[in-house]
Amino acid sequence: MRVAIIGAGIVGTSIARELSHYSVEIHVFEKNEDVGMGTSKANTGIIHAGFDDPPGTLRAKYCARGNALWHQWVKELNIPAAWRGEIVVALSDNDLKTLEDLRRRGIENGVDVEIWDAEKVKKEEPNLTKSAKGALYAPTGGVIESFMASIAVMENAVANGAHFHFNEPVIHLEEFSEGIKIKTPREDYIFDLVINAAGLYADSIAKKMGFDFKITPRKGEYLLFKKNTINLNYIIFPAPTKISKGVVVENTPAGNLMIGPNAQNISSKEDLSTTQDGLEYVYSFAKKIVPGIPPRRDSIKQFAGLRAEPEGGDFIITTDGEFWNVAGIRSPGLTAAPAIAEDIVNKIANELDLKPKERFINYRKPYPVGGKIICECEAVSEMEIREAVRRGAATVEAVQRRTRAGMGTCQATFCLARVMKIISEERNIPFEKVEFKKGAPVVIEKLR
Ligand SMILES: Cc1cc2nc3c(=O)[nH]c(=O)nc-3n(C[C@H](O)[C@H](O)[C@H](O)COP(=O)(O)OP(=O)(O)OC[C@H]3O[C@@H](n4cnc5c(N)ncnc54)[C@H](O)[C@@H]3O)c2cc1C
């Protein structure tokens, strides 16, 4: 039995991990040079409790279960996480009504929630504006390092036998007498089962197999500040609107202050630019909720991510038996990914009577720490970087995403050359051939 998964975001990698419990041959095709380079690379990283998705939707079903699974997966796979709990803050009487609606939804979705009055919320989170009128509190919410999540899940799937084909976009697929034929620039393959987890491009893949839906990009911009500028007790949300959960103020698992995103419908699926207007909106919104955030100029990084918005608003999970669409996985897709994977793999295993392997490796070893300190801002050692390269990181960006080398206050000014030297030694390539990311020489990327 041969299965192909198209797309190595958090959804594709999670499906590969779940499927690797069974004796099947798994091939994941990814057009980029690494996992999690699409939507899964740039998001808020929140493992939502699951109180705000409309009851009865797939989003609600998979969010609450996904939250429970992530509590287990971060331990098994050594993914940095901070389980601080979420609060949704009311700034007006109208917002207080929204909190009541959210509470009811939370209860219907089976999520643990409670309402705090103004006095309690100010005591619990002293960084909040004095005009906070109350909050909804969900203790099971947390935040994980989202880029590390796809990497860790992929490494574990590989340890259990899955094959990842990087830089290998699927350019065509069609029904064939012996299965589904997949064409890439490298080869033609035949598979018994194909799972479309191609994120923003899942609509084009689906169309080739006769499914018709549309995915549109919705941009979200962020500002990241250095560690310990503000230490928050909770992940802080405003009351949500119809199109977005609103601008979040949070500490990442590493302790950086992160604020964002906004929500802007755009036409290009590749436009990851940040804009003055977008970032100003994010900053002023966050400042209203947490007045003590540092000045905007203290931000060490700005970035944007693109949500894959499905028509109709809910996840699109459909199948004709041999071909599955796992598409339109908008927020809370990071949270939902393990639960989506669990559910569809259970269905496939039952349908095809798949046999579980005798031995499944459920853990992932962290990178060993030792030797010289290479990145001083993040205290990353030489052994961590060498191990990251040995496990597949081929570029400076791939090393950053695995070890955090270059992600600190100086944003790689001091450690860049040292990281490049280790990559050149480990991969046996000339120093000047080390790339920032595939096809992007370091100097060009730094000028961007
Ligand atoms: C601004 C923002 C904030 C968010 N915040 C949160 C949050 O806090 N919590 C939460 O739960 N969710 C959040 N989300 C949602 C979450 O990030 C997504 O639901 C999730 O990352 C989707 O994962 P995916 O695997 O479906 O897509 P992707 O990560 O985009 O993966 C799809 C992959 O398919 C590949 N691909 C595409 N076409 C092809 C092809 N032809 N051949 C081979 N490969 C192909 C792409 O390169 C990509 O790597 C947020 C999203 C955004 C944008």
The ligand as a Gaussian input file, in Angstrom:
#p B3LYP/6-31G(d) Opt

LIG

0 1
 C       -1.674000      35.010000      10.500000
 C       -2.031000      33.612000      10.930000
 C       -2.214000      33.292000      12.270000
 C       -2.559000      32.005000      12.662000
 N       -2.594000      31.695000      13.993000
 C       -2.911000      30.436000      14.365000
 C       -2.883000      30.082000      15.742000
 O       -2.463000      30.863000      16.610000
 N       -3.307000      28.847000      16.098000
 C       -3.761000      27.946000      15.176000
 O       -4.191000      26.869000      15.565000
 N       -3.730000      28.233000      13.850000
 C       -3.295000      29.447000      13.428000
 N       -3.233000      29.754000      12.107000
 C       -3.600000      28.725000      11.137000
 C       -2.478000      27.734000      10.887000
 O       -1.235000      28.389000      10.707000
 C       -2.818000      26.922000       9.634000
 O       -4.100000      26.395000       9.804000
 C       -1.856000      25.785000       9.365000
 O       -0.520000      26.235000       9.384000
 C       -2.190000      25.174000       8.007000
 O       -1.272000      24.150000       7.756000
 P       -1.281000      23.394000       6.361000
 O       -0.344000      22.257000       6.501000
 O       -2.677000      23.124000       5.930000
 O       -0.739000      24.472000       5.307000
 P        0.742000      24.909000       4.945000
 O        1.579000      25.092000       6.130000
 O        0.635000      26.070000       4.004000
 O        1.313000      23.647000       4.162000
 C        0.994000      23.361000       2.829000
 C        2.260000      22.941000       2.122000
 O        1.952000      22.501000       0.805000
 C        3.031000      22.839000      -0.027000
 N        2.568000      22.787000      -1.414000
 C        1.674000      23.600000      -2.026000
 N        1.506000      23.224000      -3.308000
 C        2.291000      22.132000      -3.501000
 C        2.533000      21.282000      -4.619000
 N        1.934000      21.475000      -5.794000
 N        3.415000      20.271000      -4.481000
 C        4.047000      20.061000      -3.282000
 N        3.855000      20.848000      -2.198000
 C        2.976000      21.854000      -2.307000
 C        3.408000      24.224000       0.462000
 O        4.721000      24.583000       0.065000
 C        3.250000      24.090000       1.971000
 O        4.467000      23.750000       2.605000
 C       -2.824000      31.020000      11.681000
 C       -2.613000      31.326000      10.332000
 C       -2.170000      32.592000       9.976000
 C       -1.835000      32.874000       8.554000

